[in-house]
Amino acid sequence: MTDPITQQSRMAQADVNARRAMDKTHNQAPDAATAAADKPAAPIRSNDDVLTLSETAQKAMTETDFDRAKVDSIKQAITEGNYPLNARRIAENFLAIEQMIQD
């Protein structure tokens, strides 16, 4: 499901892909992670197809596309109990999700 206005699902999938890439990098030994970052992109072989990612594609997959400071401030506000919630808006969004599921 993709919100036609914000394309929320596409952004969420991009975030998931970025996290997976980051997890793979962090799970490696420190020397292996830095060595992998210094090497040029190696082609990925699948049967007889070869895929080589451009530098731009590699950068897009590893960098996050959100405002870290804003996320941290929201987390802090939630922790402190100061984050404003609009119960009506939340209920309307739940209703919209339910209607999409039923269609």
PyMOL commands that set and color helices and strands:
alter all, ss='L'
color gray80, all
select helices_A, chain A and resi 8-27+30-38+55-62+68-80+87-102
alter helices_A, ss='H'
color red, helices_A
select strands_A, chain A and resi 44-46+49-51
alter strands_A, ss='S'
color yellow, strands_A
deselect
rebuild
show_as cartoon
